[in-house]
């Protein structure tokens, strides 16, 4: 991490996740990580305690100034204690993966308390096979997918027995939280300072017609590219209804080596292959529920990483988005991949992500109160059928106090009328998919995970990619039947090291 890159005041993009959050639709992201062995809680606690000076945000609260005079600021929490963020629970009932996911879904559904730093980790023991799970939650105003991976690397180790974490140069002494009047005045000054800079830039541009023309052309192109997609209503599905407070997640994973083999044999990117698998799984699910899918497409909202290289360690959100129409009514997996490739290449050629970024950037100078008012009604409906994130993760083993991570399933929030959401991430030779749902809208989300696993197998066979069957002696064996799915929606891990996933999208 690079604490010197951290900004005290949130950007408009970061703050929007606080403004749009509702009790029934919390906007934190997270993951379920499964480790070999039983991790002693006292060692986990001591390891996190030794790293807190490397993660300043984990000791800071989000403070909204009076009257929304400015966006929230990050302030040291004088009551900070790891006791409020780290929990140990014994798995209630059977220790199967099915029950673990149900238990984690219930814990994930609650909002993070606003009176403390916006993160927590629950260590869960009593899992079959002598395993420990970490349910991690962190608010979206603090991280996006890419910076979330940076945090993951900050709290875990690259080797089983690392050197002790170097201590801080001096003990942590939290700064006092600003009094309401001081916070209001500080926010007003920041807003005034930003307005002055904006006005100065506008005056300078008046003297440079070329800059004016370039900006007008850029905005015109952004509107031309983004508005037709944003204004056109997508096809409605059974899960496109206002979400409630319940959550259920289903998971599957697959060999990264085999996915890359499919990409090499048929073409496209790893992201194209995963969207093809997802489209096939969703299409089969809709067909099972009486929906005619012939010629049908679903609109996915895919966050796209636009973080500059120099912003590593800055945390926060630096994303734009793409809105591809993914076919779900093409039963032939290869033909579906061809259609997905064409759609993604079309949007990339039009630079849709850049267009949305330009529109988002144009709104950042609006006063914070306008952003807060926009979020008061929650996430507006009708923009897409679901959110799908694909975040490149570390393709190497990771350890928690000497215990190797075996799986890392992403968890995404639900809001508006998006009753399911999909997170995909790569880690240590595998791709992990988590499909979050509102069970009052979709009570059998495990079917989607099952169908995605089967679609992966069909695409693998069509591409002529062999199953990765070389043993990996560094990991305990998992039971699978070679089709990307076992009884709990998991697949056999790859045995060969692979290169980094194409960073097409992130959240």
Backbone torsions as a table, in degrees:
resi	resn	phi	psi	omega
1	UNK	NA	158.0	178.3
2	UNK	-128.5	84.1	-174.5
3	UNK	-56.4	-26.8	-177.9
4	UNK	-65.9	-16.0	-179.4
5	UNK	-86.6	-3.4	-173.4
6	UNK	-78.0	136.3	177.5
7	UNK	-96.5	141.0	-179.8
8	UNK	-72.3	-41.6	-179.0
9	UNK	-97.0	138.0	179.3
10	UNK	-66.9	149.9	169.3
11	UNK	-75.7	166.4	176.8
12	UNK	-60.5	-35.6	-179.7
13	UNK	-66.0	-45.1	178.6
14	UNK	-64.1	-47.8	-175.6
15	UNK	-63.2	-28.3	-177.8
16	UNK	-59.6	-29.5	180.0
17	UNK	-71.4	-24.1	171.2
18	UNK	-78.8	-41.6	-177.4
19	UNK	-65.2	-38.2	-175.4
20	UNK	-86.5	-10.5	-176.9
21	UNK	-69.6	141.2	176.9
22	UNK	-131.8	154.0	-178.7
23	UNK	-54.0	-36.1	179.8
24	UNK	-86.1	-7.6	-178.5
25	UNK	-138.9	68.5	179.3
26	UNK	-66.5	150.1	-174.3
27	UNK	-115.9	53.9	169.0
28	UNK	-105.8	154.6	174.4
29	UNK	-109.3	170.9	-178.0
30	UNK	-175.2	-164.9	-179.7
31	UNK	-163.2	157.9	168.5
32	UNK	-112.4	113.4	178.2
33	UNK	-108.9	134.3	-178.3
34	UNK	-113.1	130.6	-176.1
35	UNK	-119.5	151.9	176.2
36	UNK	-76.5	142.6	177.5
37	UNK	79.1	173.5	176.8
38	UNK	-95.2	117.3	-177.5
39	UNK	-85.5	119.6	176.7
40	UNK	-62.4	127.1	-175.8
41	UNK	-62.1	-36.3	-178.4
42	UNK	-65.2	-32.2	176.5
43	UNK	-72.7	-40.4	175.5
44	UNK	-59.6	-45.2	-179.5
45	UNK	-60.9	-47.3	-178.7
46	UNK	-64.2	-38.3	179.1
47	UNK	-64.1	-44.4	178.4
48	UNK	-66.5	-40.2	-178.9
49	UNK	-61.0	-37.8	-178.7
50	UNK	-71.2	-16.6	-175.3
51	UNK	-104.6	-3.0	-172.3
52	UNK	-60.2	-32.8	-180.0
53	UNK	-70.1	-15.5	177.2
54	UNK	-86.7	-11.6	-176.9
55	UNK	-129.0	72.4	-175.2
56	UNK	-55.1	-35.4	-178.7
57	UNK	-60.1	-27.7	-177.8
58	UNK	-72.3	-5.6	175.9
59	UNK	-118.2	18.1	-176.9
60	UNK	-123.4	141.4	176.8
61	UNK	-95.8	157.1	172.8
62	UNK	-92.1	119.0	-176.9
63	UNK	-114.6	121.0	177.8
64	UNK	-90.4	125.3	-178.6
65	UNK	-70.8	157.2	180.0
66	UNK	-56.4	139.9	175.7
67	UNK	61.0	20.1	-178.6
68	UNK	51.4	44.2	179.4
69	UNK	-64.2	-21.6	176.1
70	UNK	-158.2	175.1	176.4
71	UNK	-71.0	158.9	-177.6
72	UNK	-58.3	156.7	175.4
73	UNK	-115.3	158.1	174.4
74	UNK	-94.5	118.8	-177.0
75	UNK	-123.8	142.2	176.7
76	UNK	-56.3	136.5	178.3
77	UNK	-90.4	108.6	-177.8
78	UNK	-66.4	-17.4	179.1
79	UNK	-99.5	13.9	-174.6
80	UNK	-58.9	133.5	173.1
81	UNK	-153.9	137.3	178.0
82	UNK	-62.3	-20.1	177.7
83	UNK	-60.6	-24.3	-179.0
84	UNK	-89.5	-2.4	-174.2
85	UNK	-128.4	-21.2	179.2
86	UNK	-112.2	129.6	-179.3
87	UNK	-132.8	149.0	175.2
88	UNK	-119.7	127.1	177.5
89	UNK	-133.5	147.5	173.4
90	UNK	-89.9	132.0	-180.0
91	UNK	-56.0	118.0	177.8
92	UNK	-76.4	136.8	178.5
93	UNK	74.5	-158.1	-178.0
94	UNK	-59.6	148.2	-178.9
95	UNK	-94.8	26.8	-179.8
96	UNK	-73.4	162.3	177.5
97	UNK	-63.4	-37.0	179.1
98	UNK	-57.8	-47.5	-179.9
99	UNK	-71.1	-32.9	176.4
100	UNK	-61.5	-45.5	-179.3
101	UNK	-65.3	-38.0	177.6
102	UNK	-64.7	-43.1	178.8
103	UNK	-63.1	-45.4	179.7
104	UNK	-65.0	-36.7	178.2
105	UNK	-60.9	-42.2	179.1
106	UNK	-64.2	-42.1	178.8
107	UNK	-67.7	-37.2	-177.4
108	UNK	-67.7	-26.3	-171.9
109	UNK	-68.9	-24.7	-176.5
110	UNK	-78.1	149.1	175.0
111	UNK	-67.4	149.2	169.1
112	UNK	-74.2	132.8	179.4
113	UNK	-60.2	136.6	-178.0
114	UNK	-82.7	-7.4	-176.4
115	UNK	-88.7	15.7	-177.6
116	UNK	-155.7	170.7	174.1
117	UNK	-53.9	144.6	-165.7
118	UNK	-90.9	65.9	176.9
119	UNK	-161.6	158.1	169.2
120	UNK	-162.4	160.5	176.8
121	UNK	-133.5	127.5	175.5
122	UNK	-109.5	119.2	175.5
123	UNK	-88.0	129.4	-174.9
124	UNK	-120.2	122.7	178.4
125	UNK	-112.1	177.7	-179.6
126	UNK	83.3	24.1	-178.9
127	UNK	-92.5	140.8	-179.3
128	UNK	-52.5	142.8	178.1
129	UNK	82.5	16.5	179.1
130	UNK	56.4	63.9	178.9
131	UNK	-125.5	161.6	174.7
132	UNK	-125.1	140.9	176.9
133	UNK	-115.8	144.7	170.3
134	UNK	-112.2	119.8	168.1
135	UNK	-95.0	111.2	-178.6
136	UNK	-105.2	135.9	175.8
137	UNK	-132.0	135.8	176.3
138	UNK	-147.2	136.9	-174.1
139	UNK	-68.4	144.9	-177.7
140	UNK	-66.4	-21.0	177.3
141	UNK	-70.0	-15.4	-178.4
142	UNK	-94.5	-36.3	-177.0
143	UNK	-144.0	155.8	161.1
144	UNK	-105.4	-170.3	-176.4
145	UNK	-62.0	-43.1	-177.3
146	UNK	-66.7	-47.5	179.0
147	UNK	-70.3	-24.5	173.8
148	UNK	-64.8	-37.4	175.2
149	UNK	-65.8	-36.9	176.4
150	UNK	-60.8	-40.9	177.2
151	UNK	-64.5	-39.8	178.4
152	UNK	-57.5	-44.8	-179.7
153	UNK	-68.6	-24.0	-179.9
154	UNK	-77.5	-28.4	-176.0
155	UNK	-101.0	-8.1	178.2
156	UNK	-115.3	176.1	-177.0
157	UNK	-117.6	154.5	178.4
158	UNK	-89.4	-13.8	-179.7
159	UNK	-135.3	158.0	-178.4
160	UNK	-65.1	-33.8	-176.1
161	UNK	-126.2	76.1	-176.6
162	UNK	-76.9	164.6	172.1
163	UNK	-65.9	150.4	178.0
164	UNK	-57.5	145.0	178.2
165	UNK	-65.4	127.6	179.0
166	UNK	-58.6	137.8	-179.0
167	UNK	-72.1	162.6	177.7
168	UNK	-67.5	158.3	-179.8
169	UNK	-63.4	-32.4	178.3
170	UNK	-150.8	156.8	-178.4
171	UNK	-60.5	150.3	179.5
172	UNK	-74.6	127.1	175.9
173	UNK	-124.9	104.4	-175.6
174	UNK	-63.0	138.4	175.5
175	UNK	-77.3	152.1	-179.9
176	UNK	-68.5	140.2	174.9
177	UNK	-71.4	136.2	-177.7
178	UNK	-60.7	141.6	174.0
179	UNK	-68.6	157.0	-175.2
180	UNK	-52.0	-45.1	-178.9
181	UNK	-65.6	-40.4	178.0
182	UNK	-65.0	-41.4	179.0
183	UNK	-63.3	-39.5	179.1
184	UNK	-65.2	-47.7	-179.3
185	UNK	-63.1	-40.6	179.4
186	UNK	-63.2	-42.4	179.7
187	UNK	-66.6	-41.4	178.8
188	UNK	-62.6	-39.1	178.9
189	UNK	-65.6	-43.6	178.6
190	UNK	-60.6	-42.3	179.5
191	UNK	-65.1	-42.5	178.6
192	UNK	-62.5	-43.5	-180.0
193	UNK	-61.8	-41.6	178.9
194	UNK	-66.6	-39.6	179.3
195	UNK	-64.0	-39.2	178.8
196	UNK	-63.4	-44.3	179.3
197	UNK	-62.8	-41.2	179.6
198	UNK	-64.3	-43.2	-179.8
199	UNK	-65.9	-38.5	178.8
200	UNK	-64.2	-43.2	177.7
201	UNK	-62.7	-39.0	178.9
202	UNK	-63.3	-43.2	178.3
203	UNK	-62.5	-43.2	179.5
204	UNK	-62.6	-38.2	-179.6
205	UNK	-68.5	-27.6	177.4
206	UNK	-61.6	-30.3	-179.0
207	UNK	-87.5	-2.1	-178.3
208	UNK	-129.0	88.2	-177.3
209	UNK	-57.2	-31.2	-179.0
210	UNK	-65.2	-40.7	177.3
211	UNK	-65.0	-42.8	178.0
212	UNK	-58.9	-46.9	-177.9
213	UNK	-64.0	-40.6	179.6
214	UNK	-63.3	-43.1	-179.5
215	UNK	-66.9	-40.2	178.9
216	UNK	-66.2	-39.2	178.3
217	UNK	-65.6	-42.1	179.7
218	UNK	-63.0	-43.9	179.8
219	UNK	-68.4	-39.0	177.5
220	UNK	-62.9	-41.1	179.0
221	UNK	-67.4	-38.5	179.4
222	UNK	-62.1	-43.7	178.9
223	UNK	-65.7	-39.7	-179.2
224	UNK	-64.2	-37.6	-177.4
225	UNK	-81.8	-43.8	-170.0
226	UNK	-84.3	-39.9	-171.1
227	UNK	-64.2	-42.2	-180.0
228	UNK	-56.7	-40.6	178.8
229	UNK	-70.8	-42.9	-176.4
230	UNK	-68.8	-32.2	-176.2
231	UNK	-84.0	-25.9	-177.5
232	UNK	-79.2	125.6	-178.4
233	UNK	-72.7	134.5	177.7
234	UNK	-77.4	166.7	173.5
235	UNK	-60.6	136.4	179.3
236	UNK	-83.4	145.5	180.0
237	UNK	-127.0	169.5	179.6
238	UNK	-59.6	-23.0	-178.3
239	UNK	-96.0	-1.3	179.7
240	UNK	-89.4	70.6	177.1
241	UNK	-139.2	160.9	-178.9
242	UNK	-54.7	129.7	-175.9
243	UNK	-78.8	151.0	173.6
244	UNK	-101.5	-159.1	-172.3
245	UNK	-94.1	-10.0	-176.7
246	UNK	-85.9	154.3	178.3
247	UNK	-140.2	143.9	171.5
248	UNK	-141.6	139.2	-179.5
249	UNK	-121.9	142.2	171.2
250	UNK	-122.7	149.6	-173.5
251	UNK	-134.3	158.0	168.7
252	UNK	-153.3	160.9	174.5
253	UNK	-144.9	162.0	-175.5
254	UNK	-151.1	160.8	-177.8
255	UNK	-67.2	125.8	176.5
256	UNK	-65.9	-36.6	179.0
257	UNK	-61.1	-41.9	-178.7
258	UNK	-69.8	-37.5	176.8
259	UNK	-63.7	-40.8	176.6
260	UNK	-66.1	-34.0	176.3
261	UNK	-63.8	-40.1	176.4
262	UNK	-61.8	-46.1	179.0
263	UNK	-58.5	-43.7	-178.1
264	UNK	-68.1	-35.8	-176.3
265	UNK	-77.6	-37.3	-173.5
266	UNK	-106.9	-31.2	-179.4
267	UNK	114.0	172.5	-178.9
268	UNK	92.4	-164.1	179.5
269	UNK	-114.4	170.4	174.0
270	UNK	-58.6	-40.1	178.3
271	UNK	-61.6	-40.9	177.3
272	UNK	-60.6	-42.4	-179.9
273	UNK	-62.8	-44.5	-178.7
274	UNK	-66.5	-38.0	176.9
275	UNK	-66.7	-34.0	176.6
276	UNK	-65.3	-44.0	177.8
277	UNK	-62.5	-45.4	179.8
278	UNK	-64.0	-43.2	178.7
279	UNK	-60.1	-40.1	178.2
280	UNK	-66.0	-42.5	179.1
281	UNK	-63.9	-43.5	179.1
282	UNK	-67.2	-38.5	179.0
283	UNK	-62.8	-43.0	179.2
284	UNK	-66.2	-38.6	178.5
285	UNK	-63.3	-45.9	179.2
286	UNK	-62.8	-41.1	177.8
287	UNK	-60.7	-39.0	177.0
288	UNK	-62.2	-26.1	-176.1
289	UNK	-105.4	27.1	170.3
290	UNK	81.1	12.7	179.7
291	UNK	-93.8	129.1	176.1
292	UNK	-77.9	116.4	-172.5
293	UNK	-103.7	-1.3	-178.4
294	UNK	-58.7	124.1	-179.1
295	UNK	73.3	7.0	-174.4
296	UNK	-85.1	141.9	171.9
297	UNK	-125.8	153.8	173.3
298	UNK	-116.5	139.8	178.7
299	UNK	-89.8	121.4	177.1
300	UNK	-101.3	138.4	170.2
301	UNK	-97.6	110.6	-175.9
302	UNK	-111.6	109.0	174.4
303	UNK	-63.4	139.4	-177.0
304	UNK	-121.7	128.7	-179.5
305	UNK	-69.0	122.2	175.1
306	UNK	-122.8	25.4	-178.1
307	UNK	-72.1	125.7	176.1
308	UNK	-65.0	153.5	-179.8
309	UNK	-57.3	-35.6	-177.4
310	UNK	-73.1	-6.8	-177.7
311	UNK	-92.8	10.2	179.2
312	UNK	-60.6	130.6	-178.9
313	UNK	89.0	-2.9	-177.6
314	UNK	-81.6	-11.3	-177.3
315	UNK	56.6	-159.5	-178.2
316	UNK	72.1	-170.3	-175.6
317	UNK	-115.6	129.7	174.6
318	UNK	-137.0	74.6	-175.6
319	UNK	-133.3	150.3	166.2
320	UNK	-114.2	-154.4	178.4
321	UNK	-157.5	161.7	171.1
322	UNK	-126.4	152.0	-179.1
323	UNK	-125.1	68.6	-179.6
324	UNK	-74.0	150.1	173.3
325	UNK	-98.9	106.3	-173.5
326	UNK	-96.3	126.5	-179.4
327	UNK	-69.2	136.1	175.5
328	UNK	-120.9	-2.9	-177.0
329	UNK	-105.5	14.2	177.5
330	UNK	-102.1	105.9	-175.1
331	UNK	-68.9	-30.7	-179.4
332	UNK	-75.9	120.1	-173.6
333	UNK	-64.4	-38.3	-178.9
334	UNK	-67.6	-42.8	177.3
335	UNK	-63.4	-37.4	178.6
336	UNK	-65.4	-41.5	177.6
337	UNK	-62.0	-39.5	177.6
338	UNK	-61.3	-41.4	179.2
339	UNK	-68.3	-39.8	177.9
340	UNK	-63.3	-44.4	178.6
341	UNK	-58.4	-44.4	-178.8
342	UNK	-62.9	-41.3	-179.5
343	UNK	-67.0	-44.0	-179.2
344	UNK	-67.9	-38.6	177.6
345	UNK	-66.6	-34.6	177.4
346	UNK	-62.9	-46.4	-178.5
347	UNK	-68.9	-36.3	178.0
348	UNK	-68.3	-37.8	179.6
349	UNK	-66.0	-30.2	176.8
350	UNK	-87.1	-5.4	179.3
351	UNK	56.9	50.3	-176.7
352	UNK	-61.7	-40.2	-179.8
353	UNK	-60.4	-40.7	178.1
354	UNK	-65.1	-36.1	179.1
355	UNK	-63.5	-46.7	178.6
356	UNK	-65.6	-35.5	177.6
357	UNK	-62.3	-40.8	179.0
358	UNK	-62.7	-41.4	179.5
359	UNK	-67.6	-39.9	178.6
360	UNK	-66.2	-38.8	-179.6
361	UNK	-65.7	-34.8	-179.6
362	UNK	-65.7	-24.9	-177.4
363	UNK	-91.2	-6.6	-172.3
364	UNK	-68.6	-25.7	-176.7
365	UNK	-84.7	-2.4	176.0
366	UNK	-65.8	145.0	178.3
367	UNK	-55.7	149.0	-176.6
368	UNK	-58.5	-33.2	-177.4
369	UNK	-61.9	-32.6	178.2
370	UNK	-69.2	-39.3	176.3
371	UNK	-64.5	-40.3	179.7
372	UNK	-65.6	-41.1	178.1
373	UNK	-64.4	-38.7	178.6
374	UNK	-62.1	-34.6	-178.7
375	UNK	-85.4	-7.6	-174.5
376	UNK	-64.2	-27.4	179.5
377	UNK	-91.1	1.0	-177.3
378	UNK	85.2	-176.4	-179.0
379	UNK	-69.9	124.3	-178.5
380	UNK	-67.9	146.7	-178.6
381	UNK	-80.7	166.9	167.5
382	UNK	90.9	-1.0	-175.9
383	UNK	-78.6	-31.3	-176.1
384	UNK	-159.1	173.9	175.3
385	UNK	-89.5	-31.3	176.6
386	UNK	-168.4	160.4	173.2
387	UNK	-96.1	136.9	175.7
388	UNK	-131.6	118.9	179.4
389	UNK	-109.0	145.9	177.3
390	UNK	-136.0	104.8	-172.7
391	UNK	-112.3	118.3	176.0
392	UNK	-65.1	128.1	178.4
393	UNK	-113.4	-179.7	-178.9
394	UNK	-70.4	129.4	-179.3
395	UNK	-93.4	37.2	179.8
396	UNK	-135.3	161.0	177.4
397	UNK	-65.1	150.4	172.9
398	UNK	-128.8	154.6	-174.3
399	UNK	-134.7	145.1	171.4
400	UNK	-114.6	110.8	-176.0
401	UNK	40.0	50.8	174.6
402	UNK	88.8	-3.7	-178.5
403	UNK	-104.0	124.9	-174.1
404	UNK	-74.1	137.4	174.2
405	UNK	-75.6	129.8	-178.5
406	UNK	-101.2	-29.6	-177.9
407	UNK	-153.4	153.4	-178.4
408	UNK	-145.5	95.8	-175.8
409	UNK	-97.2	122.7	-179.6
410	UNK	-76.2	148.1	177.2
411	UNK	-123.1	128.8	-177.5
412	UNK	-115.6	153.3	179.2
413	UNK	-80.7	161.6	174.3
414	UNK	-119.5	145.3	179.3
415	UNK	-159.1	167.9	178.3
416	UNK	60.6	-127.3	178.4
417	UNK	-112.7	27.9	-179.7
418	UNK	-100.6	91.1	-173.4
419	UNK	-78.1	-8.9	169.8
420	UNK	-137.7	154.8	175.3
421	UNK	-148.7	148.1	-173.1
422	UNK	-122.8	130.3	173.0
423	UNK	-116.5	137.5	178.6
424	UNK	-130.0	134.5	174.9
425	UNK	-146.8	152.4	178.2
426	UNK	-101.7	146.4	177.2
427	UNK	-164.7	128.0	170.0
428	UNK	43.9	61.6	171.4
429	UNK	79.0	3.3	-179.6
430	UNK	-133.7	160.7	169.9
431	UNK	-111.0	130.6	-177.2
432	UNK	-114.7	132.7	-178.7
433	UNK	-120.7	129.3	173.6
434	UNK	-119.2	126.8	-178.1
435	UNK	-113.0	105.2	-178.7
436	UNK	-88.6	144.9	-178.8
437	UNK	-146.3	160.7	165.6
438	UNK	-93.2	112.2	-174.0
439	UNK	-66.7	-16.3	174.9
440	UNK	-75.4	-17.2	176.0
441	UNK	-102.3	-42.1	179.5
442	UNK	-129.1	102.2	-175.1
443	UNK	-93.6	4.4	-179.3
444	UNK	-137.1	49.5	-177.0
445	UNK	-62.9	-22.7	177.9
446	UNK	-60.2	-25.3	177.2
447	UNK	-65.5	-37.2	179.4
448	UNK	-64.4	-43.3	177.4
449	UNK	-62.1	-41.5	178.9
450	UNK	-62.4	-45.6	-179.7
451	UNK	-66.5	-35.8	177.0
452	UNK	-63.5	-40.7	177.3
453	UNK	-62.4	-40.4	179.4
454	UNK	-71.1	-35.2	176.6
455	UNK	-64.9	-37.4	175.7
456	UNK	-60.2	-44.8	-179.9
457	UNK	-61.4	-45.1	-178.2
458	UNK	-63.9	-40.2	179.6
459	UNK	-68.6	-37.1	177.8
460	UNK	-63.6	-43.8	179.3
461	UNK	-66.6	-40.8	179.7
462	UNK	-64.1	-32.7	179.6
463	UNK	-82.8	-7.3	-178.8
464	UNK	69.8	29.4	-179.5
465	UNK	-89.9	124.9	-180.0
466	UNK	-71.4	152.8	175.3
467	UNK	-68.1	136.9	178.8
468	UNK	-76.6	98.7	-173.4
469	UNK	-113.5	9.5	175.6
470	UNK	-71.8	135.7	-176.6
471	UNK	-70.6	144.7	173.9
472	UNK	-113.2	99.0	-172.0
473	UNK	-73.1	-8.6	-180.0
474	UNK	-83.9	-8.0	-178.8
475	UNK	-124.4	144.4	176.0
476	UNK	-67.4	146.2	-178.0
477	UNK	-67.6	148.7	173.5
478	UNK	-119.5	142.7	-178.6
479	UNK	-79.0	127.2	177.3
480	UNK	-151.4	164.8	-177.6
481	UNK	-112.5	15.6	174.8
482	UNK	80.9	5.1	-179.5
483	UNK	-111.1	18.2	178.3
484	UNK	82.9	4.7	-175.3
485	UNK	-152.0	134.5	167.9
486	UNK	-117.9	-162.6	-174.4
487	UNK	-62.0	-19.9	-178.8
488	UNK	-111.0	14.1	177.0
489	UNK	80.6	22.7	179.1
490	UNK	-113.9	161.5	-175.9
491	UNK	-123.0	169.9	177.4
492	UNK	-73.3	133.2	-178.1
493	UNK	-74.0	156.3	174.8
494	UNK	-68.8	155.3	-179.6
495	UNK	-107.3	-14.2	-177.5
496	UNK	-107.5	143.2	175.6
497	UNK	-65.2	150.2	-177.4
498	UNK	-131.8	166.2	179.6
499	UNK	-84.0	172.7	-176.0
500	UNK	-67.7	142.3	179.4
501	UNK	-66.9	147.1	177.2
502	UNK	-62.8	124.9	-177.0
503	UNK	-81.1	67.0	-177.3
504	UNK	-71.7	-43.7	-173.0
505	UNK	-144.3	156.1	176.3
506	UNK	-158.6	161.0	172.4
507	UNK	-137.6	NA	NA
